[in-house]
Structures are given as C-alpha cells and as structure tokens.
Amino acid sequence: MSFHDDGAMPRIRMHDDEVFTDAGQVRRLIGAQFPQWSALPIRPVRSHGTDNTIWRLGDAKAIRMPRRPGAVVLIEKERRWLSFLASHLPVSIPEPLAKGTAGEGYPWPWSVCPWLEGDNPDPECLEDADALARDLAQFIVALRAIDPRGGPLPGRRNFGRGMPLALRDESTREALAALDGGIDVAAAAAAWDADLHAPAWPGPPVWIHGDLNPGNLLVRQARLSGVIDFGSLAVGDPACDLLAAWYVFPRDAREVFREALGADDASWARGRGWALSMALIALSYYKDTNPVIVAAAKRTIAEVLVGQGA
C-alpha cells in the first residue's frame, strides 16, 4: 500500500470477497461519524496494496477501509499497537486517529490516520541506495528492540509472517507449479530448497513489520521518512523483514543493508527465502489483476536468482 496520492482509483477486483467503496459513501460515513471533518475534501488515492482502499481526507489525514473480511483484523491490530510502537521508531508511522464503524452500506470497521508525505522508492532508480539501506536497517533495529511482551503472535491473521519458513513450503511449491513456463521454475525451486533448510531462528521472538516492500516505504530527499501498512505486524523470527534486501535494493546496497543489520548467514538465507516465497506467491496470485505487484515480484525473483549467494 502506498499513501502516494496520484489520481483516481481503478476498480480492479483482486479478491473474490472484496468490497468497493465510492466517494459519496465515504463522505456520508464521515458526516455521520466525524462531523468535525465533514467539510474536508475527500479524494481517492491510487494504491497498489491489496487489503485496504485508501482515501485522502483533507491535506493531513487518510482513511483506510478494508477491502475484504480478512483485512478487518489487520486494521484492529494497527489500532492496538501503532501508537505504542511509534515513540520508539526513527521515522513516522500512521498512528490511528479515529475508528470508524460499519454504516452506509459499508460492512466493517475502518480507520482514520495521518497522511504521511513521501514517495515510494523505485528500486530501479534509487537516488542514494546505500543511505536508504542504512535508514531501513536502523528502523528494523529499533523495531526489534521494542519490548515484545504481549505482542501479536504470527499466524493465519498475519499471513504467517515471522513463522518458520517451512510452513510456507506447500504454498510456495503450488506457486512454482502455477508459474511453470513463465519463469525459470527449476532455478527458483533450487533456490527455495536451499533457503528452506537454513537453520531456524534460535533467539526469542521480536517485533517485525512483515511486509517491507517498496510500496510500504516512504522516502523524502532520498532518505526514509515513513513506513506504512503494519497489517502483518507480529513478534516472531526477524528474518522476515530481511526480504527488503531483495525487494528494495540492488546488490551493492543489499550488502550495506546486511552489514548495518549484522545479519548472520542463517538469517540472511531465511530472509532470502521469504523474499522468494512472497514474490512467487504474489506473481501467481496477482498476475492478471495487479501489474505493479507483478512487476515487483518478477524483479525480486530475478534479484534472488542472479547470484543466489548474494
């Protein structure tokens, strides 16, 4: 998901159970539940995320509305934890300002949060990839250092982010089978097999974001300014957040990122496995509905396969 505001939203159905919203419906919800904001303009935000529809409310706020039933719990989790996490982190995150409820034909809770300025980084033309790598590593280190007691455990409700990589084996191999003829399946399967058997995380669970792809990062003047979409937030194996190494950075900056994190070989291998698995599954699932996610997945698979040890 991106908070980058660049025009009208296309109505592309990515999930069988998703619900669309329109400006009139959103305006009625705001008027009924938050009349103090009813005079603010409402306009759609083009987002390539898959769980929430985003609307801009005035200049300083954003509205996040789950697109499908499974995303409702993600909104609730953000409401529970983001204000707690925010004071410990070096960049802005979208602390919820208000909780909306079902109404006007919309069936679920929704959220109002700050509008965070910034652009999603383009992995093909990063202005200062090394600086961004250090910034993101600093964010991850700070997140890991927060007291994890009582934090949400990984599982079905966060797509398994932070759980042992082996639990993704079946879904990853299903994606490989579905992509046969479209990518080098043999090479991808060999890479998956290698990382799948990396030693497990031996330490205690720590906070993870769970989805550090370019669409969830905001950059201003080449530096990380914000991180958004914490729907996959959990306390678990920190290797999941290393997926950013292949989703965001070219090879040289990837090494800067690794050094800044002090990632050992086993964690690095699991992180690479996370990047590959997520890219394969995304490419298979969104191949006909989300060209931005598809392009990012293809690029990530290529980054993993070119010099699989890097």
N, C-alpha and C positions, 0 to 999 in steps of 0.2 A: 504494500500500500504506500502511496505517496501523498503527502499533503501539498504537492505542487499543483497550483491552480492554473489550468491551461485550456479551459473551454468546456463544452457540453459533453455529457456522458453518453456514450453509445450504449444501447440496451442489448447486450450480448449475454445470452443465458449460458453460464458456465456450469451450473449445477441443476439437477432436476427439481430440487426443492427450494430454489431461491425465490425471493420476493423482490419486486421492483418498487421503487418509490418515485414520486414526482414532486416538483416544487410546490404545487398547491397543497398537497398532502402535508409536506414538511412545514409549510407556513401555518397551516391550521394547527398542527401539533405544537409549534412554538407559541402561537397565540393563545392556545388553551392552557398550556402548562407553564410557560415562561413569558407572561405578557410583558415583562420589563424589557424583553428583547424583540417584541413583535414588530417594531419599526425598522429593525435591521434588515438589510437586503440579504436574500438567500440566493445562492447560485451554485450550480453543480461543479464538482471538482473531478477532473479526469484522473481516475485511479486505476492502476493495473492490478491492484490487490483483488483477492477472491472471496474475502469473508465479509467485508463491510462496504456499504455505499457511503461516500463522503460528500457533505455539503458544506460550503463556506457560509458562516453566519456573521455578517458584517466584515470588518477587517481583522478582528482579533480572535475569532472563535471558529471552531469547526464542529460539525455534527457527524457522528459516526453511527450508522444504522446497520445492524446485522442483515446480511443478505439471505441467510438461511438459518434454520433452527440451531445447528451445531455451533454457530458463531455467537449465540447469546451468552453462553458461559464464558467466552473469551472477554466480552465486554465487562461482565461482572468481575472477573478476575482482575482486570485492569483497574476497575474502581476500588477494589480491595487493596491493591498493593502499590500502585504507581506513586501516590503521594508519599508513602513510606520510603520508597527507593530514591525518589528524586533528589533529596537533600544530600545523598551520598555520591551522586554521579557528576562527572565533569562537564556534561553537556545537557541540553534541555530534553525533557521527555514530556509527553502530553498528559499531564496530571488532569484527571477529570474535574470539571467544574460543576456539572449537574447531571442528574439521572432522569431521563425521560421514561415514560411508561407507554404501554400499548394504547392505541386510540386512532381515530380517524381512518380505520381500516388497516392500520399497521399493527401486526400481532405481537411485537416483542419490546422489551426494554431497549433503550438507546442512550447515547451519551453525548454530552457537550463538553468539549475540551479546548484548550488554547490552540490557535492557529500558529504553527511553528514555521517561521520563514526559512527558506533554503531550497536547494535543488538536489535531486537525486544524482549521485555521482555516476558518470558514464565510464565503465571500465575500459572502454576503447580509447578514451582521451582524458585521463586524469591529469589535472594541471600539476599536482605535486603528489604523486602516488606514495612516496616514502613518508611524507608528513601525514597523509591521511592514514597510512598503515599504523604509524605510531599513535595517532589520535584514537583510532578504533581499539588498538591494544590497550591504551590507557582506560578507555571506557570499560572494556571487558575485565581488566584487573580490578577496577573499582567495584564493578558489579559483583564479582566473585568474593570480594572482601566483606560484603554486607552480611550481617548475621542471618543465616538461613533458617533459623528456628521458626517453625510454623508455616514455612513457605509451601506452596502447592507442589505436590509430587508429580512427576511426569506420568503420562498415561494416555488413554484414548482422548481425553479432553484437551490435550496439547499436542496431539498427533505423535505422541511418543518421543518428543524431543527431550534429550537428556537420558533416555533409557539405553540399555545395552544395544549396540549396533546390530547384534544378531537377531533382534526382534524385528528388524526391517528386511530380513533376508527374503522371506516369501514375497512381499510386495515389490521388492526390488527386482527379483527374478521374473515376476509377472510383467513388470515394465520392460525388462530386457526382451522378453518374448514378443511383446506387443510392438517393439521398435525394430524388430528384425527386418533388415532391408533398408532401414532409414539411417542407421548409424553402424559403426563397427562394433557389432554386438560381442564378437569374440574378445576384442581388446577390452571392452567395458566390463565383460564378465570376469576376465582375468584380473583386472584392477580391483573389482569388487571382492573377489575371492581373497586377494592379498590383504586388503584392509580389514575385511571382515574378521580375520583371525588375529588381529592386533591384540595385545594384552589389554584386559579390562582396566577401567579406572580404579586404582587402589585406594583413593582417598575418600573423604566424606563428600556428600553432595554439596554443590554450591549453586548460587543463582546463575541462571542462564537466560539469555533473551530468546534463543531458539530459532530465530529467523533473520539473521544478519545478512540479508541480501541488499543489493543497491537500492531497491525500492523502499527499504525501511531505514535508509540513512539520509541525512540532510547535510549539505555542505554549503558553506559560505566562504568566499575568498579562499577556496581550495582546502579549507580546514573543516573538520567535522563539527557541526553546530547542533545537531539533534539526532535522536534515534526514536523511531515511532513503531507502532504496531507491536505491542507486547502480548499478543494473544497466545503465543507459545511459551510464555514465561513459566519457569519451573525451577526447582532445585534438583540438580542431577549431575550427570557427567559433563564437565565443562568442554569436552572435545566438540560438542555440538556447535558451539559458537565459532570454532575454527573453520567452519565451512566458508566463512567470509574470505578466507585466503584464496580460494579458487573462484568464488562468485564475484569478488570485487577487484582483486589485484592481479597485475601481471607478475611474471616470475620474480623479477628482482625485488619488487615491493613485497611480494609474498614472503621472501626471506627476511626482510625488515620486520614484517609483522610477526613472524615466528620468533625472531630474536627478542623483540620487545616483550613478548609473552613468556619467553623461556620455555616453549613447548618441547617436551621430550619426544622421542621417536614414536612411542606408542600412541600418545595423544595426537600427534600430527597425523599418523596413519588413520586413526579413528575419525579425525576431523575431515580428512580427505574422503573417507568412506561416506560420511554424512553428506558432503558436497555432491558426490557422485550419485548416491541413492536419491537425494532430493531432486537432483536435476533429471535423472532418468524418469522418476515418477511424474514430475511436473510435465516433462516433454510428452509422455504418453497420455496424460490426462487432459492437458490443455492444448493439444496440437491443433485443434480446429476452432478454438474459442478465444485464446489469449496470445496473440503474436509476440507481445513483449516478454511474457514469461517463457515462451518457447525459445525466443532468441537468447535470453539469459541462460536457459538450460543448455542449449547447444554450445554456447560459449564455455560454460562451466565444464561440460563433459570434455570438450577439447582441451581445456587447461589441465584437467586431471590426466588425460591420456598422453599428452605431449610431455615426455619425461616424467613417467609416473612416480619417480622417486622424489620429485620436487614439490 
